[in-house]
């Protein structure tokens, strides 16, 4: 396996370092990623509860609970916009009561 240095060129001409810096402060990003992961784990641990309350719905969940629910993803994002909640600040998922089994 090969690794690229942070100054290697990306296809668009930017170095990897420039691309990484374009995302912002790495410490802030790490905190946001940790928070996002914790929220996802919390939602997954409560999936049964949410599924019984919001069957076959899209939900958006913050650390304070369900922020919005809707029949479609577009409707959910419209509701979030109305509430001035950024989609990247919440965990959103579809609660399927009849999930398909994936065989690999």
C-alpha positions in Angstrom: 0.0 0.0 0.0 1.3 3.4 -0.8 0.6 6.6 1.0 0.6 10.1 -0.3 2.3 13.0 1.3 0.3 16.0 2.3 1.9 17.9 -0.6 1.0 15.4 -3.3 -1.1 16.7 -6.1 -4.8 16.0 -6.3 -6.5 15.6 -9.7 -7.7 19.2 -9.5 -4.2 20.5 -8.9 -4.6 21.2 -5.2 -2.3 19.5 -2.8 -3.8 17.2 -0.2 -2.7 19.6 2.5 -4.7 22.4 0.8 -7.8 20.1 0.5 -7.5 19.2 4.2 -7.1 22.8 5.2 -10.2 23.7 3.2 -12.3 21.7 5.6 -11.3 24.0 8.5 -9.6 23.5 11.8 -8.8 19.8 12.3 -9.5 20.0 16.1 -12.9 21.5 15.5 -13.6 18.9 12.8 -12.6 16.1 15.2 -14.9 17.4 17.9 -17.8 17.6 15.4 -17.1 14.1 14.1 -17.0 12.7 17.7 -20.3 14.5 18.4 -21.9 13.2 15.2 -20.7 9.6 16.0 -22.1 9.8 19.5 -25.4 11.0 18.2 -25.6 8.3 15.6 -24.8 5.6 18.3 -27.5 7.1 20.6 -30.1 7.0 17.8 -29.2 3.4 16.9 -29.5 2.4 20.5 -33.0 3.9 20.5 -34.0 2.7 17.0 -36.8 0.4 18.3 -38.3 3.3 20.3 -38.1 5.7 17.3 -39.4 3.0 14.9 -42.6 2.4 17.0 -43.2 6.2 17.2 -42.2 7.2 13.6 -42.8 4.0 11.5 -41.8 4.4 7.8 -40.8 8.1 8.4 -37.7 10.1 7.9 -36.5 11.6 11.2 -34.0 14.2 12.2 -32.6 13.9 15.7 -30.5 16.2 17.8 -29.0 15.7 21.2 -32.4 17.0 22.5 -34.5 14.4 20.7 -36.5 14.3 17.5 -36.4 17.6 15.8 -38.6 16.7 12.8 -40.2 13.8 11.0 -41.6 13.5 7.5 -42.7 11.1 4.8 -39.9 12.0 2.4 -36.3 13.2 2.8 -37.1 16.4 0.8 -40.0 17.1 3.2 -37.7 16.5 6.2 -35.1 18.9 4.8 -37.8 21.5 4.1 -39.0 21.2 7.8 -35.4 21.6 9.0 -35.0 24.7 6.9 -38.2 26.1 8.3 -36.9 25.5 11.8 -33.5 26.9 10.8 -31.8 23.6 11.7 -28.9 22.7 9.5 -29.1 19.1 8.2 -25.4 18.6 9.2 -26.3 19.4 12.8 -28.7 16.5 13.2 -28.7 12.7 12.5 -31.3 11.9 9.9 -32.5 8.5 8.8 -35.4 6.6 7.4 -37.2 4.2 9.8 -38.2 1.3 7.6 -40.6 -1.1 9.1 -39.9 -3.6 6.4 -36.1 -3.5 5.8 -34.6 -5.6 3.1 -32.1 -8.3 4.0 -28.8 -7.8 2.2 -27.0 -11.0 1.3 -23.3 -10.6 0.5 
